[in-house]
Amino acid sequence: MLLQAVPLKECSYRHMIPKLYLITDRSLFKDESTFLNVLERALNAGVGSIQLREKDLPTRALLDLAYKLRAITTRYGAKLFINDRADIALCVGADGVHLAQSSIPPKAVRKIIKENMLIGVSTHSLQEALIAQNEKVDFITFGPIYQTPSKMKYGDPVGLNALAEAKKSITTPILSIGGINLDNIMTVIDTGADGVAIIRGILSAQNIVDSVKKYLMILGEKP
């Protein structure tokens, strides 16, 4: 599930970048117990990196959920990323922080977390990706490539051509996001993505374990 990170010149703490990056959405489930159970099944099937992305939760509830997910990911030797909140990432001993365009800049986050965590950034255009690269983030997500409910607020999908153009200018690892599933993932990888970020393609699958194993096989990873 992992891809070697492009090293920062000043970085002394080595990490690996996810190839299969599962992003959470608890609204897809009836309760927290079901939500965590599905995440654990995905981890057991081979998912190696999860981003906790529950933006509507108040701080205490998010921290509590982060501690629970940290315990589960640790049990499976998987990496945990926290969306936006470097403070919560530090509290639970996460492996990284994933920043939105509205988050505080990566350089400021790096001062908080030092070299102890990875920094990922969501980008939706070549310009945003170039800015993230100049701030020496460890990886970016780029999209949405296809139409997807979680990214509708960002407008129309950027498409495969935008991904191909980004790969010409960006050396930072790019994880494609947005509407990626088992039917189109090969096209996305062939276009140049270094990995994929998935929400519904795994969390809404009829067979979680089977789906994860298929994604890993396509990505050239051992389940």
Residue, then its C-alpha position, 0 to 999 in steps of 0.5 A: m500500500l506504500l510508495q517511497a516518498v520524495p525526500l525533503k532535503e532538510c527532512s530527517y524523519r523518513h516515511m512512506i507515501p500511501k498508494l491506496y489512501l482510504i478516506t473516511d465518511r461516517s455519514l455512510f453508516k447508521d452508527e459509529s460502531t458500524f463505521l469502525n467495523v467497516l474500517e477495521r475490515a478494510l484494514n484487515a484486507g490490506v488497507g495501509s493508510i486511512q485519513l480521518r475526515e469528519k469535518d462536521l464533528p466538534t473537537r472533543a468528539l473528533l478527538d475521541l474518534a481519532y483515539k479509537l481509530r489510532a488504536i485500530t490502525t496501530r493494531y494493523g500496522a497502518k498509518l493514520f492521517i488526520n484531516d486539517r487538525a494538526d493539534i489532534a494529530l499530535c494528541v493521538g500520535a498520528d502519522g500525518v496531517h492532510l490539509a485542505q486549501s482553507s487550512i493553515p499553510p503547510k509551512a506553518v503546520r511543519k513548524i508544529i509537527k516538525e519532521n515527525m509526520l507527513i503532510g498531504v494537501s488537497t489540490h484541485s488545479l495545477q496551480e494549487a498543486l504547484i503551490a503545495q509542491n513549493e511548500k515541500v509537502d510530502f504528497i498531494t491529492f488531485g481531483p476530482i477526476y470524476q464526478t463524486p458526491s464528496k467533491m461536488k462543491y469544488g465544481d466540475p471534475v478536473g478530468l484525466n487531461a488535467l492529471a496528465e498535465a499535472k504529472k508533467s510539472i509535479t514531482t511530488p507524489i500525486l494521489s488521484i481522487g474523485g469518483i475512482n472505482l474498480d472500473n476506472i482505476m487502471t485508466v487513472i494509474d495509466t494517466g500517471a497517478d502515483g496512487v489513489a484516494i478512495i471513499r465510496g469505492i471501498l466504504s460502499a462496496q458490497n464486499i469490502v474485503d474483496s474490493v480492497k484486495k482488487y484495488l491492491m492487486i491493480l496497484g501492484e501491492k500485495p493484499 
